């Protein structure tokens, strides 16, 4: 079960209130995806794309939801920290 409601995640992305990490931007660029493309993937997430909730490797008090949506470039691994 996701730690953060998916509709909240989508609303934040639609309002462009998402700040990706440097690693996320680098990974997206390697896949040929820009920031608007990242937002499109996030706003297109479905409940069935949810994979798991887990704590951050850096800080085990910070939870993140992990999604694995199928995109035009294949499956991507998407972390949403809260």
PDB file of N, CA, C and O in Angstrom, chain B, residues numbered from 101:
ATOM      1  N   UNK B 101       0.841  -1.180   0.000  1.00  0.00           N
ATOM      2  CA  UNK B 101       0.000   0.000   0.000  1.00  0.00           C
ATOM      3  C   UNK B 101       0.886   1.244   0.000  1.00  0.00           C
ATOM      4  O   UNK B 101       1.799   1.341   0.820  1.00  0.00           O
ATOM      5  N   UNK B 102       0.638   2.196  -0.900  1.00  0.00           N
ATOM      6  CA  UNK B 102       1.469   3.404  -0.959  1.00  0.00           C
ATOM      7  C   UNK B 102       1.423   4.210   0.338  1.00  0.00           C
ATOM      8  O   UNK B 102       0.398   4.263   1.019  1.00  0.00           O
ATOM      9  N   UNK B 103       2.538   4.828   0.658  1.00  0.00           N
ATOM     10  CA  UNK B 103       2.648   5.662   1.849  1.00  0.00           C
ATOM     11  C   UNK B 103       1.953   7.006   1.627  1.00  0.00           C
ATOM     12  O   UNK B 103       1.385   7.572   2.561  1.00  0.00           O
ATOM     13  N   UNK B 104       1.996   7.511   0.411  1.00  0.00           N
ATOM     14  CA  UNK B 104       1.385   8.793   0.044  1.00  0.00           C
ATOM     15  C   UNK B 104       0.300   8.530  -1.005  1.00  0.00           C
ATOM     16  O   UNK B 104       0.530   7.765  -1.941  1.00  0.00           O
ATOM     17  N   UNK B 105      -0.878   9.148  -0.866  1.00  0.00           N
ATOM     18  CA  UNK B 105      -1.937   8.925  -1.854  1.00  0.00           C
ATOM     19  C   UNK B 105      -1.489   9.308  -3.270  1.00  0.00           C
ATOM     20  O   UNK B 105      -0.922  10.380  -3.485  1.00  0.00           O
ATOM     21  N   UNK B 106      -1.748   8.429  -4.212  1.00  0.00           N
ATOM     22  CA  UNK B 106      -1.331   8.648  -5.595  1.00  0.00           C
ATOM     23  C   UNK B 106      -1.919   9.934  -6.164  1.00  0.00           C
ATOM     24  O   UNK B 106      -1.245  10.626  -6.929  1.00  0.00           O
ATOM     25  N   UNK B 107      -3.142  10.267  -5.816  1.00  0.00           N
ATOM     26  CA  UNK B 107      -3.759  11.494  -6.339  1.00  0.00           C
ATOM     27  C   UNK B 107      -2.997  12.733  -5.878  1.00  0.00           C
ATOM     28  O   UNK B 107      -2.939  13.728  -6.601  1.00  0.00           O
ATOM     29  N   UNK B 108      -2.415  12.682  -4.687  1.00  0.00           N
ATOM     30  CA  UNK B 108      -1.600  13.809  -4.207  1.00  0.00           C
ATOM     31  C   UNK B 108      -0.323  13.921  -5.036  1.00  0.00           C
ATOM     32  O   UNK B 108       0.082  15.021  -5.412  1.00  0.00           O
ATOM     33  N   UNK B 109       0.297  12.806  -5.313  1.00  0.00           N
ATOM     34  CA  UNK B 109       1.507  12.783  -6.134  1.00  0.00           C
ATOM     35  C   UNK B 109       1.207  13.378  -7.511  1.00  0.00           C
ATOM     36  O   UNK B 109       1.961  14.214  -8.011  1.00  0.00           O
ATOM     37  N   UNK B 110       0.110  12.945  -8.113  1.00  0.00           N
ATOM     38  CA  UNK B 110      -0.264  13.436  -9.440  1.00  0.00           C
ATOM     39  C   UNK B 110      -0.575  14.929  -9.414  1.00  0.00           C
ATOM     40  O   UNK B 110      -0.207  15.653 -10.339  1.00  0.00           O
ATOM     41  N   UNK B 111      -1.252  15.398  -8.360  1.00  0.00           N
ATOM     42  CA  UNK B 111      -1.573  16.821  -8.243  1.00  0.00           C
ATOM     43  C   UNK B 111      -0.304  17.657  -8.124  1.00  0.00           C
ATOM     44  O   UNK B 111      -0.203  18.722  -8.733  1.00  0.00           O
ATOM     45  N   UNK B 112       0.658  17.184  -7.350  1.00  0.00           N
ATOM     46  CA  UNK B 112       1.932  17.901  -7.221  1.00  0.00           C
ATOM     47  C   UNK B 112       2.664  17.959  -8.560  1.00  0.00           C
ATOM     48  O   UNK B 112       3.239  18.989  -8.911  1.00  0.00           O
ATOM     49  N   UNK B 113       2.642  16.873  -9.295  1.00  0.00           N
ATOM     50  CA  UNK B 113       3.298  16.848 -10.605  1.00  0.00           C
ATOM     51  C   UNK B 113       2.579  17.775 -11.580  1.00  0.00           C
ATOM     52  O   UNK B 113       3.228  18.509 -12.326  1.00  0.00           O
ATOM     53  N   UNK B 114       1.252  17.750 -11.583  1.00  0.00           N
ATOM     54  CA  UNK B 114       0.481  18.608 -12.490  1.00  0.00           C
ATOM     55  C   UNK B 114       0.725  20.083 -12.193  1.00  0.00           C
ATOM     56  O   UNK B 114       0.709  20.911 -13.103  1.00  0.00           O
ATOM     57  N   UNK B 115       0.951  20.415 -10.922  1.00  0.00           N
ATOM     58  CA  UNK B 115       1.239  21.794 -10.523  1.00  0.00           C
ATOM     59  C   UNK B 115       2.725  22.126 -10.651  1.00  0.00           C
ATOM     60  O   UNK B 115       3.151  23.225 -10.298  1.00  0.00           O
ATOM     61  N   UNK B 116       3.508  21.177 -11.154  1.00  0.00           N
ATOM     62  CA  UNK B 116       4.964  21.330 -11.312  1.00  0.00           C
ATOM     63  C   UNK B 116       5.649  21.628  -9.976  1.00  0.00           C
ATOM     64  O   UNK B 116       6.582  22.428  -9.906  1.00  0.00           O
ATOM     65  N   UNK B 117       5.172  20.974  -8.931  1.00  0.00           N
ATOM     66  CA  UNK B 117       5.745  21.153  -7.601  1.00  0.00           C
ATOM     67  C   UNK B 117       6.600  19.956  -7.211  1.00  0.00           C
ATOM     68  O   UNK B 117       6.774  19.663  -6.028  1.00  0.00           O
ATOM     69  N   UNK B 118       7.125  19.276  -8.205  1.00  0.00           N
ATOM     70  CA  UNK B 118       8.006  18.127  -8.011  1.00  0.00           C
ATOM     71  C   UNK B 118       9.435  18.596  -8.279  1.00  0.00           C
ATOM     72  O   UNK B 118       9.699  19.254  -9.286  1.00  0.00           O
ATOM     73  N   UNK B 119      10.352  18.256  -7.377  1.00  0.00           N
ATOM     74  CA  UNK B 119      11.758  18.584  -7.581  1.00  0.00           C
ATOM     75  C   UNK B 119      12.558  17.291  -7.633  1.00  0.00           C
ATOM     76  O   UNK B 119      12.838  16.692  -6.594  1.00  0.00           O
ATOM     77  N   UNK B 120      12.928  16.858  -8.832  1.00  0.00           N
ATOM     78  CA  UNK B 120      13.669  15.600  -8.940  1.00  0.00           C
ATOM     79  C   UNK B 120      15.097  15.736  -8.420  1.00  0.00           C
ATOM     80  O   UNK B 120      15.685  16.817  -8.447  1.00  0.00           O
ATOM     81  N   UNK B 121      15.630  14.640  -7.955  1.00  0.00           N
ATOM     82  CA  UNK B 121      17.026  14.618  -7.521  1.00  0.00           C
ATOM     83  C   UNK B 121      17.937  14.674  -8.746  1.00  0.00           C
ATOM     84  O   UNK B 121      17.495  14.448  -9.872  1.00  0.00           O
ATOM     85  N   UNK B 122      19.190  14.971  -8.516  1.00  0.00           N
ATOM     86  CA  UNK B 122      20.165  14.957  -9.603  1.00  0.00           C
ATOM     87  C   UNK B 122      20.264  13.587 -10.244  1.00  0.00           C
ATOM     88  O   UNK B 122      20.397  13.467 -11.462  1.00  0.00           O
ATOM     89  N   UNK B 123      20.199  12.551  -9.414  1.00  0.00           N
ATOM     90  CA  UNK B 123      20.261  11.182  -9.942  1.00  0.00           C
ATOM     91  C   UNK B 123      19.058  10.889 -10.832  1.00  0.00           C
ATOM     92  O   UNK B 123      19.195  10.231 -11.863  1.00  0.00           O
ATOM     93  N   UNK B 124      17.875  11.377 -10.438  1.00  0.00           N
ATOM     94  CA  UNK B 124      16.672  11.156 -11.250  1.00  0.00           C
ATOM     95  C   UNK B 124      16.791  11.876 -12.591  1.00  0.00           C
ATOM     96  O   UNK B 124      16.445  11.317 -13.631  1.00  0.00           O
ATOM     97  N   UNK B 125      17.277  13.108 -12.567  1.00  0.00           N
ATOM     98  CA  UNK B 125      17.453  13.864 -13.813  1.00  0.00           C
ATOM     99  C   UNK B 125      18.480  13.194 -14.721  1.00  0.00           C
ATOM    100  O   UNK B 125      18.287  13.106 -15.934  1.00  0.00           O
ATOM    101  N   UNK B 126      19.567  12.728 -14.125  1.00  0.00           N
ATOM    102  CA  UNK B 126      20.612  12.057 -14.902  1.00  0.00           C
ATOM    103  C   UNK B 126      20.082  10.763 -15.514  1.00  0.00           C
ATOM    104  O   UNK B 126      20.333  10.477 -16.685  1.00  0.00           O
ATOM    105  N   UNK B 127      19.352   9.986 -14.726  1.00  0.00           N
ATOM    106  CA  UNK B 127      18.779   8.740 -15.226  1.00  0.00           C
ATOM    107  C   UNK B 127      17.767   8.980 -16.330  1.00  0.00           C
ATOM    108  O   UNK B 127      17.744   8.265 -17.331  1.00  0.00           O
ATOM    109  N   UNK B 128      16.929   9.992 -16.142  1.00  0.00           N
ATOM    110  CA  UNK B 128      15.930  10.323 -17.166  1.00  0.00           C
ATOM    111  C   UNK B 128      16.617  10.762 -18.456  1.00  0.00           C
ATOM    112  O   UNK B 128      16.214  10.364 -19.549  1.00  0.00           O
ATOM    113  N   UNK B 129      17.649  11.581 -18.323  1.00  0.00           N
ATOM    114  CA  UNK B 129      18.377  12.049 -19.511  1.00  0.00           C
ATOM    115  C   UNK B 129      19.001  10.871 -20.256  1.00  0.00           C
ATOM    116  O   UNK B 129      18.994  10.838 -21.486  1.00  0.00           O
ATOM    117  N   UNK B 130      19.539   9.908 -19.516  1.00  0.00           N
ATOM    118  CA  UNK B 130      20.140   8.727 -20.144  1.00  0.00           C
ATOM    119  C   UNK B 130      19.105   7.925 -20.931  1.00  0.00           C
ATOM    120  O   UNK B 130      19.446   7.218 -21.879  1.00  0.00           O
ATOM    121  N   UNK B 131      17.837   8.042 -20.531  1.00  0.00           N
ATOM    122  CA  UNK B 131      16.753   7.357 -21.232  1.00  0.00           C
ATOM    123  C   UNK B 131      16.129   8.228 -22.324  1.00  0.00           C
ATOM    124  O   UNK B 131      15.179   7.816 -22.990  1.00  0.00           O
ATOM    125  N   UNK B 132      16.675   9.439 -22.501  1.00  0.00           N
ATOM    126  CA  UNK B 132      16.144  10.349 -23.516  1.00  0.00           C
ATOM    127  C   UNK B 132      14.927  11.118 -23.053  1.00  0.00           C
ATOM    128  O   UNK B 132      14.142  11.588 -23.877  1.00  0.00           O
ATOM    129  N   UNK B 133      14.756  11.256 -21.748  1.00  0.00           N
ATOM    130  CA  UNK B 133      13.584  11.920 -21.193  1.00  0.00           C
ATOM    131  C   UNK B 133      13.985  13.232 -20.528  1.00  0.00           C
ATOM    132  O   UNK B 133      14.988  13.292 -19.818  1.00  0.00           O
ATOM    133  N   UNK B 134      13.197  14.285 -20.761  1.00  0.00           N
ATOM    134  CA  UNK B 134      13.437  15.568 -20.111  1.00  0.00           C
ATOM    135  C   UNK B 134      12.473  15.730 -18.933  1.00  0.00           C
ATOM    136  O   UNK B 134      11.673  14.838 -18.651  1.00  0.00           O
ATOM    137  N   UNK B 135      12.557  16.879 -18.245  1.00  0.00           N
ATOM    138  CA  UNK B 135      11.719  17.096 -17.067  1.00  0.00           C
ATOM    139  C   UNK B 135      10.224  17.047 -17.400  1.00  0.00           C
ATOM    140  O   UNK B 135       9.475  16.399 -16.669  1.00  0.00           O
ATOM    141  N   UNK B 136       9.753  17.708 -18.477  1.00  0.00           N
ATOM    142  CA  UNK B 136       8.330  17.561 -18.817  1.00  0.00           C
ATOM    143  C   UNK B 136       7.931  16.102 -19.066  1.00  0.00           C
ATOM    144  O   UNK B 136       6.817  15.698 -18.734  1.00  0.00           O
ATOM    145  N   UNK B 137       8.825  15.329 -19.638  1.00  0.00           N
ATOM    146  CA  UNK B 137       8.551  13.908 -19.844  1.00  0.00           C
ATOM    147  C   UNK B 137       8.431  13.161 -18.528  1.00  0.00           C
ATOM    148  O   UNK B 137       7.604  12.260 -18.388  1.00  0.00           O
ATOM    149  N   UNK B 138       9.264  13.540 -17.560  1.00  0.00           N
ATOM    150  CA  UNK B 138       9.183  12.936 -16.228  1.00  0.00           C
ATOM    151  C   UNK B 138       7.825  13.243 -15.595  1.00  0.00           C
ATOM    152  O   UNK B 138       7.188  12.365 -15.011  1.00  0.00           O
ATOM    153  N   UNK B 139       7.391  14.507 -15.718  1.00  0.00           N
ATOM    154  CA  UNK B 139       6.098  14.896 -15.156  1.00  0.00           C
ATOM    155  C   UNK B 139       4.958  14.138 -15.825  1.00  0.00           C
ATOM    156  O   UNK B 139       3.987  13.760 -15.171  1.00  0.00           O
ATOM    157  N   UNK B 140       5.080  13.922 -17.119  1.00  0.00           N
ATOM    158  CA  UNK B 140       4.055  13.174 -17.850  1.00  0.00           C
ATOM    159  C   UNK B 140       3.945  11.742 -17.323  1.00  0.00           C
ATOM    160  O   UNK B 140       2.845  11.215 -17.158  1.00  0.00           O
ATOM    161  N   UNK B 141       5.086  11.126 -17.065  1.00  0.00           N
ATOM    162  CA  UNK B 141       5.077   9.765 -16.513  1.00  0.00           C
ATOM    163  C   UNK B 141       4.395   9.768 -15.144  1.00  0.00           C
ATOM    164  O   UNK B 141       3.579   8.892 -14.853  1.00  0.00           O
ATOM    165  N   UNK B 142       4.726  10.743 -14.312  1.00  0.00           N
ATOM    166  CA  UNK B 142       4.151  10.800 -12.965  1.00  0.00           C
ATOM    167  C   UNK B 142       2.639  11.005 -13.027  1.00  0.00           C
ATOM    168  O   UNK B 142       1.893  10.326 -12.322  1.00  0.00           O
ATOM    169  N   UNK B 143       2.180  11.941 -13.871  1.00  0.00           N
ATOM    170  CA  UNK B 143       0.737  12.201 -13.943  1.00  0.00           C
ATOM    171  C   UNK B 143      -0.023  11.052 -14.594  1.00  0.00           C
ATOM    172  O   UNK B 143      -1.246  10.976 -14.477  1.00  0.00           O
ATOM    173  N   UNK B 144       0.684  10.163 -15.274  1.00  0.00           N
ATOM    174  CA  UNK B 144       0.044   9.006 -15.912  1.00  0.00           C
ATOM    175  C   UNK B 144       0.059   7.755 -15.032  1.00  0.00           C
ATOM    176  O   UNK B 144      -0.453   6.711 -15.437  1.00  0.00           O
ATOM    177  N   UNK B 145       0.641   7.849 -13.834  1.00  0.00           N
ATOM    178  CA  UNK B 145       0.729   6.680 -12.955  1.00  0.00           C
ATOM    179  C   UNK B 145      -0.650   6.118 -12.634  1.00  0.00           C
ATOM    180  O   UNK B 145      -1.625   6.852 -12.469  1.00  0.00           O
ATOM    181  N   UNK B 146      -0.699   4.798 -12.551  1.00  0.00           N
ATOM    182  CA  UNK B 146      -1.914   4.087 -12.145  1.00  0.00           C
ATOM    183  C   UNK B 146      -1.621   3.337 -10.848  1.00  0.00           C
ATOM    184  O   UNK B 146      -0.469   3.039 -10.532  1.00  0.00           O
ATOM    185  N   UNK B 147      -2.652   3.047 -10.129  1.00  0.00           N
ATOM    186  CA  UNK B 147      -2.506   2.308  -8.870  1.00  0.00           C
ATOM    187  C   UNK B 147      -1.767   0.987  -9.095  1.00  0.00           C
ATOM    188  O   UNK B 147      -0.999   0.548  -8.240  1.00  0.00           O
ATOM    189  N   UNK B 148      -1.997   0.369 -10.230  1.00  0.00           N
ATOM    190  CA  UNK B 148      -1.351  -0.916 -10.530  1.00  0.00           C
ATOM    191  C   UNK B 148       0.147  -0.771 -10.808  1.00  0.00           C
ATOM    192  O   UNK B 148       0.862  -1.771 -10.860  1.00  0.00           O
ATOM    193  N   UNK B 149       0.630   0.466 -10.988  1.00  0.00           N
ATOM    194  CA  UNK B 149       2.060   0.706 -11.189  1.00  0.00           C
ATOM    195  C   UNK B 149       2.831   0.664  -9.866  1.00  0.00           C
ATOM    196  O   UNK B 149       4.059   0.592  -9.864  1.00  0.00           O
ATOM    197  N   UNK B 150       2.104   0.708  -8.738  1.00  0.00           N
ATOM    198  CA  UNK B 150       2.756   0.685  -7.430  1.00  0.00           C
ATOM    199  C   UNK B 150       3.518  -0.625  -7.249  1.00  0.00           C
ATOM    200  O   UNK B 150       3.009  -1.707  -7.543  1.00  0.00           O
ATOM    201  N   UNK B 151       4.759  -0.500  -6.756  1.00  0.00           N
ATOM    202  CA  UNK B 151       5.595  -1.674  -6.533  1.00  0.00           C
ATOM    203  C   UNK B 151       5.766  -1.952  -5.033  1.00  0.00           C
ATOM    204  O   UNK B 151       5.490  -3.057  -4.568  1.00  0.00           O
ATOM    205  N   UNK B 152       6.228  -0.931  -4.275  1.00  0.00           N
ATOM    206  CA  UNK B 152       6.436  -1.125  -2.837  1.00  0.00           C
ATOM    207  C   UNK B 152       6.684   0.212  -2.153  1.00  0.00           C
ATOM    208  O   UNK B 152       6.962   1.211  -2.817  1.00  0.00           O
ATOM    209  N   UNK B 153       6.584   0.233  -0.832  1.00  0.00           N
ATOM    210  CA  UNK B 153       7.029   1.350  -0.003  1.00  0.00           C
ATOM    211  C   UNK B 153       8.265   0.874   0.736  1.00  0.00           C
ATOM    212  O   UNK B 153       8.345  -0.278   1.161  1.00  0.00           O
ATOM    213  N   UNK B 154       9.218   1.768   0.881  1.00  0.00           N
ATOM    214  CA  UNK B 154      10.452   1.402   1.579  1.00  0.00           C
ATOM    215  C   UNK B 154      11.074   2.655   2.173  1.00  0.00           C
ATOM    216  O   UNK B 154      10.719   3.773   1.799  1.00  0.00           O
ATOM    217  N   UNK B 155      11.996   2.466   3.093  1.00  0.00           N
ATOM    218  CA  UNK B 155      12.696   3.612   3.652  1.00  0.00           C
ATOM    219  C   UNK B 155      13.883   3.963   2.765  1.00  0.00           C
ATOM    220  O   UNK B 155      14.405   3.130   2.024  1.00  0.00           O
ATOM    221  N   UNK B 156      14.285   5.212   2.865  1.00  0.00           N
ATOM    222  CA  UNK B 156      15.435   5.697   2.111  1.00  0.00           C
ATOM    223  C   UNK B 156      16.707   5.015   2.608  1.00  0.00           C
ATOM    224  O   UNK B 156      16.831   4.712   3.795  1.00  0.00           O
ATOM    225  N   UNK B 157      17.639   4.779   1.710  1.00  0.00           N
ATOM    226  CA  UNK B 157      18.919   4.181   2.111  1.00  0.00           C
ATOM    227  C   UNK B 157      19.730   5.154   2.959  1.00  0.00           C
ATOM    228  O   UNK B 157      20.500   4.739   3.825  1.00  0.00           O
ATOM    229  N   UNK B 158      19.554   6.451   2.706  1.00  0.00           N
ATOM    230  CA  UNK B 158      20.316   7.472   3.429  1.00  0.00           C
ATOM    231  C   UNK B 158      19.735   7.741   4.812  1.00  0.00           C
ATOM    232  O   UNK B 158      20.479   7.899   5.780  1.00  0.00           O
ATOM    233  N   UNK B 159      18.399   7.795   4.910  1.00  0.00           N
ATOM    234  CA  UNK B 159      17.729   8.100   6.172  1.00  0.00           C
ATOM    235  C   UNK B 159      16.538   7.155   6.331  1.00  0.00           C
ATOM    236  O   UNK B 159      15.534   7.301   5.633  1.00  0.00           O
ATOM    237  N   UNK B 160      16.640   6.217   7.218  1.00  0.00           N
ATOM    238  CA  UNK B 160      15.602   5.197   7.380  1.00  0.00           C
ATOM    239  C   UNK B 160      14.323   5.719   8.026  1.00  0.00           C
ATOM    240  O   UNK B 160      13.383   4.956   8.250  1.00  0.00           O
ATOM    241  N   UNK B 161      14.284   7.015   8.327  1.00  0.00           N
ATOM    242  CA  UNK B 161      13.044   7.628   8.816  1.00  0.00           C
ATOM    243  C   UNK B 161      12.214   8.194   7.670  1.00  0.00           C
ATOM    244  O   UNK B 161      11.045   8.532   7.854  1.00  0.00           O
ATOM    245  N   UNK B 162      12.816   8.298   6.489  1.00  0.00           N
ATOM    246  CA  UNK B 162      12.137   8.862   5.316  1.00  0.00           C
ATOM    247  C   UNK B 162      11.591   7.724   4.459  1.00  0.00           C
ATOM    248  O   UNK B 162      12.342   6.867   3.994  1.00  0.00           O
ATOM    249  N   UNK B 163      10.278   7.728   4.257  1.00  0.00           N
ATOM    250  CA  UNK B 163       9.632   6.701   3.443  1.00  0.00           C
ATOM    251  C   UNK B 163       9.527   7.156   2.004  1.00  0.00           C
ATOM    252  O   UNK B 163       9.398   8.347   1.723  1.00  0.00           O
ATOM    253  N   UNK B 164       9.584   6.205   1.103  1.00  0.00           N
ATOM    254  CA  UNK B 164       9.381   6.498  -0.314  1.00  0.00           C
ATOM    255  C   UNK B 164       8.542   5.388  -0.936  1.00  0.00           C
ATOM    256  O   UNK B 164       8.689   4.209  -0.617  1.00  0.00           O
ATOM    257  N   UNK B 165       7.660   5.810  -1.831  1.00  0.00           N
ATOM    258  CA  UNK B 165       6.864   4.858  -2.593  1.00  0.00           C
ATOM    259  C   UNK B 165       7.583   4.605  -3.904  1.00  0.00           C
ATOM    260  O   UNK B 165       8.139   5.529  -4.499  1.00  0.00           O
ATOM    261  N   UNK B 166       7.576   3.382  -4.349  1.00  0.00           N
ATOM    262  CA  UNK B 166       8.260   3.002  -5.581  1.00  0.00           C
ATOM    263  C   UNK B 166       7.209   2.536  -6.585  1.00  0.00           C
ATOM    264  O   UNK B 166       6.368   1.687  -6.286  1.00  0.00           O
ATOM    265  N   UNK B 167       7.279   3.108  -7.772  1.00  0.00           N
ATOM    266  CA  UNK B 167       6.378   2.745  -8.861  1.00  0.00           C
ATOM    267  C   UNK B 167       7.214   2.219 -10.018  1.00  0.00           C
ATOM    268  O   UNK B 167       8.364   2.621 -10.195  1.00  0.00           O
ATOM    269  N   UNK B 168       6.632   1.316 -10.807  1.00  0.00           N
ATOM    270  CA  UNK B 168       7.297   0.779 -11.999  1.00  0.00           C
ATOM    271  C   UNK B 168       6.319   0.840 -13.178  1.00  0.00           C
ATOM    272  O   UNK B 168       5.772  -0.180 -13.595  1.00  0.00           O
ATOM    273  N   UNK B 169       6.107   2.050 -13.707  1.00  0.00           N
ATOM    274  CA  UNK B 169       5.178   2.168 -14.836  1.00  0.00           C
ATOM    275  C   UNK B 169       5.826   1.748 -16.155  1.00  0.00           C
ATOM    276  O   UNK B 169       7.040   1.848 -16.331  1.00  0.00           O
ATOM    277  N   UNK B 170       4.996   1.285 -17.059  1.00  0.00           N
ATOM    278  CA  UNK B 170       5.445   0.989 -18.418  1.00  0.00           C
ATOM    279  C   UNK B 170       5.318   2.273 -19.221  1.00  0.00           C
ATOM    280  O   UNK B 170       4.234   2.851 -19.296  1.00  0.00           O
ATOM    281  N   UNK B 171       6.411   2.724 -19.820  1.00  0.00           N
ATOM    282  CA  UNK B 171       6.419   3.946 -20.623  1.00  0.00           C
ATOM    283  C   UNK B 171       6.779   3.587 -22.062  1.00  0.00           C
ATOM    284  O   UNK B 171       7.004   2.421 -22.386  1.00  0.00           O
ATOM    285  N   UNK B 172       6.829   4.598 -22.911  1.00  0.00           N
ATOM    286  CA  UNK B 172       7.196   4.380 -24.313  1.00  0.00           C
ATOM    287  C   UNK B 172       8.607   3.815 -24.446  1.00  0.00           C
ATOM    288  O   UNK B 172       8.934   3.190 -25.456  1.00  0.00           O
ATOM    289  N   UNK B 173       9.444   4.032 -23.431  1.00  0.00           N
ATOM    290  CA  UNK B 173      10.825   3.537 -23.485  1.00  0.00           C
ATOM    291  C   UNK B 173      11.008   2.263 -22.658  1.00  0.00           C
ATOM    292  O   UNK B 173      12.131   1.788 -22.493  1.00  0.00           O
ATOM    293  N   UNK B 174       9.924   1.718 -22.148  1.00  0.00           N
ATOM    294  CA  UNK B 174       9.972   0.508 -21.334  1.00  0.00           C
ATOM    295  C   UNK B 174       9.600   0.814 -19.888  1.00  0.00           C
ATOM    296  O   UNK B 174       9.119   1.903 -19.578  1.00  0.00           O
ATOM    297  N   UNK B 175       9.827  -0.150 -19.014  1.00  0.00           N
ATOM    298  CA  UNK B 175       9.524   0.055 -17.600  1.00  0.00           C
ATOM    299  C   UNK B 175      10.569   0.975 -16.975  1.00  0.00           C
ATOM    300  O   UNK B 175      11.761   0.850 -17.252  1.00  0.00           O
ATOM    301  N   UNK B 176      10.116   1.891 -16.136  1.00  0.00           N
ATOM    302  CA  UNK B 176      11.028   2.753 -15.384  1.00  0.00           C
ATOM    303  C   UNK B 176      10.764   2.551 -13.894  1.00  0.00           C
ATOM    304  O   UNK B 176       9.659   2.190 -13.491  1.00  0.00           O
ATOM    305  N   UNK B 177      11.772   2.785 -13.102  1.00  0.00           N
ATOM    306  CA  UNK B 177      11.717   2.630 -11.655  1.00  0.00           C
ATOM    307  C   UNK B 177      11.642   4.033 -11.083  1.00  0.00           C
ATOM    308  O   UNK B 177      12.575   4.816 -11.264  1.00  0.00           O
ATOM    309  N   UNK B 178      10.567   4.371 -10.404  1.00  0.00           N
ATOM    310  CA  UNK B 178      10.296   5.733  -9.959  1.00  0.00           C
ATOM    311  C   UNK B 178      10.109   5.767  -8.449  1.00  0.00           C
ATOM    312  O   UNK B 178       9.199   5.127  -7.922  1.00  0.00           O
ATOM    313  N   UNK B 179      10.969   6.513  -7.742  1.00  0.00           N
ATOM    314  CA  UNK B 179      10.853   6.666  -6.290  1.00  0.00           C
ATOM    315  C   UNK B 179      10.187   7.992  -5.978  1.00  0.00           C
ATOM    316  O   UNK B 179      10.530   9.018  -6.567  1.00  0.00           O
ATOM    317  N   UNK B 180       9.242   7.977  -5.059  1.00  0.00           N
ATOM    318  CA  UNK B 180       8.560   9.190  -4.604  1.00  0.00           C
ATOM    319  C   UNK B 180       8.760   9.300  -3.100  1.00  0.00           C
ATOM    320  O   UNK B 180       8.013   8.680  -2.342  1.00  0.00           O
ATOM    321  N   UNK B 181       9.757  10.079  -2.638  1.00  0.00           N
ATOM    322  CA  UNK B 181       9.997  10.211  -1.194  1.00  0.00           C
ATOM    323  C   UNK B 181       9.011  11.178  -0.544  1.00  0.00           C
ATOM    324  O   UNK B 181       8.610  12.170  -1.152  1.00  0.00           O
ATOM    325  N   UNK B 182       8.622  10.881   0.701  1.00  0.00           N
ATOM    326  CA  UNK B 182       7.682  11.749   1.427  1.00  0.00           C
ATOM    327  C   UNK B 182       8.156  11.972   2.827  1.00  0.00           C
ATOM    328  O   UNK B 182       7.500  12.676   3.596  1.00  0.00           O
TER     329      UNK B 182
END
